[in-house]
Amino acid sequence: MAETSDVGYLKAELGALRRELSELHVEQREMAKTLEELTATFRSLAMHLGIAAEPYRKGADTSRRDLPGFA
């Protein structure tokens, strides 16, 4: 009889842990989204203040133009 109550208890605990884990995953996704927004904000502020510049992105016309420092 003690084994069935132990199994029921373990199943209930496992269910609670699964719900908690699911909630943590949702919170992680929200935090990741917030961090991306924060990163974009800091990047735009840095560019606005002249601390940083737009990162170089390779385009189709890079072979035709002179890149500074590569003369």
N, C-alpha and C positions, 0 to 999 in steps of 0.2 A: 504494500500500500504506500509505503514511503517513496518507492521508486516512481510511481505515477504522479505523485505530487511534486517530486523533484523535476520530472520531465515537463510537467505543466509550468513550473516556475522557470525552468530554463527556456522554454518556448516563449514565455511572456517577456523575459529579459532579452532574449534575442530579438523579438519584435520591437522592443523599446530601443535597443541599440541600432536596429535598422532605420527606425524613424529618425533617431538623432543623427545618424550618418547622412541620411537624405537631407536633413535640415542643414547640416554642415556643408554639403555639396552646393546647396542653393546659396548659402552665405559666401562660399568661395567664389562662385560665379559672379555674384554681386560685387565682391571686393575686387575681382579682376577687372570688371567693367569700370569701376570707380578709379582704379589705378591707371587704366588706359586714358580715361578722361583727364586725370591729374597730370599724367605725362604730356598729353597734348597741350594742356594749359601751360605747364612750365616751358615747354618747347616754344610755344607762341610768345610767351613773355620774354624768353631769352632772345628770340629773334627781334622782337620789338625794341628791347633795350640795347641791342647790338652786341650782346654777349656771344651769340651763336649765329650761324648762317644756315640756310637750307642745306641739307646734306646733298652731296653729289649723287645724281641718279643717271646712270648710263642710258643714253637715248640712241636713236637711230643715226643722228647726225654727229656723233662724237668724233668720228674719224675725219670730218671735214673742218673742224674748228680747232684753234689752238687752245690748249689747256695751259693755264698758268703753271710755271715751274717745270714744264715738260718740253722745253725748247731744245 
